[in-house]
Amino acid sequence: MSKVVMYSKDYCPYCARAQALLKQRGVADLEIIRIDQDPSQRDVMIERTGRRTVPQIFIGDKHIGGCDDLIALDRAGGLEPLLKA
C-alpha cells in the first residue's frame, strides 16, 4: 500500500472526515503532520501544495488535495487504485 501523509491540525472536522475515509479504505499507517504543533511544517505544506488549508493529503508522491478532493477521487473510483499502487 502506498504511503499516505496528511497535514492536519487539532480541531478540524474536514481532517477527521478525510482520516475516517482513508481508514475505511484500508489505510492503517497514516502519517499525520500537525501544523499546529510544529508551525515550521505549515511553511513546508504551503511550499509543497500552494495551499494554506488543512487537510492536505499525499498518497505516495501525488498531492491529492483536501477533504473534498479526496472524496471526489473516491467517488470517481480513483482512490483505491492509488492506495494499492
Legacy VTK file of the C-alpha trace (Angstrom):
# vtk DataFile Version 3.0
C-alpha trace
ASCII
DATASET POLYDATA
POINTS 85 float
0.000 0.000 0.000
1.200 3.492 -0.834
2.361 5.773 1.949
-0.303 8.305 2.967
0.608 11.630 4.575
-1.904 14.189 5.794
-1.190 17.701 7.031
-3.658 18.449 9.803
-4.369 20.451 12.950
-6.117 19.833 16.269
-9.757 20.634 15.683
-10.554 20.152 12.033
-13.761 18.344 11.032
-12.512 18.024 7.435
-9.347 16.328 8.674
-11.411 13.907 10.755
-13.650 13.133 7.777
-10.671 12.539 5.475
-8.993 10.335 8.074
-12.184 8.279 8.505
-12.484 7.742 4.736
-8.858 6.665 4.459
-9.319 4.173 7.305
-12.471 2.819 5.608
-10.360 2.212 2.517
-7.822 0.200 4.500
-5.140 2.771 5.330
-3.687 1.559 8.617
-0.481 3.587 8.614
-1.480 7.217 8.117
1.259 9.748 8.837
-0.329 12.875 10.283
1.747 16.058 10.342
0.211 18.520 12.800
0.914 22.064 11.640
-0.460 23.488 14.891
2.140 21.594 16.941
5.028 22.306 14.564
4.493 25.673 12.815
7.507 25.133 10.542
5.561 22.302 8.917
2.898 24.816 7.826
5.533 26.518 5.649
6.570 23.127 4.246
2.929 22.309 3.475
2.372 25.623 1.685
5.566 25.168 -0.326
4.609 21.601 -1.320
0.959 22.301 -2.154
0.496 26.007 -2.747
-2.454 25.801 -0.354
-2.945 27.149 3.155
-5.838 24.999 4.383
-5.886 21.578 6.014
-6.139 18.778 5.381
-3.624 18.403 2.585
-3.239 14.776 1.591
-0.492 12.954 -0.266
-0.639 9.372 -1.486
2.870 8.354 -2.358
4.335 11.424 -4.065
0.967 12.511 -5.511
-0.783 15.510 -3.949
-4.474 14.670 -3.693
-5.619 17.964 -2.179
-8.081 18.460 0.646
-11.027 16.512 2.013
-13.394 17.400 -0.843
-10.744 16.364 -3.378
-10.251 13.044 -1.575
-13.995 12.347 -1.504
-14.349 13.218 -5.201
-11.437 10.918 -6.058
-13.051 8.104 -4.085
-16.449 8.609 -5.736
-14.799 8.557 -9.150
-13.185 5.208 -8.299
-9.635 6.541 -8.287
-8.739 6.319 -4.605
-8.340 2.586 -4.122
-6.070 2.075 -7.176
-3.809 4.868 -5.885
-3.677 3.306 -2.438
-2.778 -0.096 -3.882
-0.080 1.256 -6.216
LINES 1 86
85 0 1 2 3 4 5 6 7 8 9 10 11 12 13 14 15 16 17 18 19 20 21 22 23 24 25 26 27 28 29 30 31 32 33 34 35 36 37 38 39 40 41 42 43 44 45 46 47 48 49 50 51 52 53 54 55 56 57 58 59 60 61 62 63 64 65 66 67 68 69 70 71 72 73 74 75 76 77 78 79 80 81 82 83 84
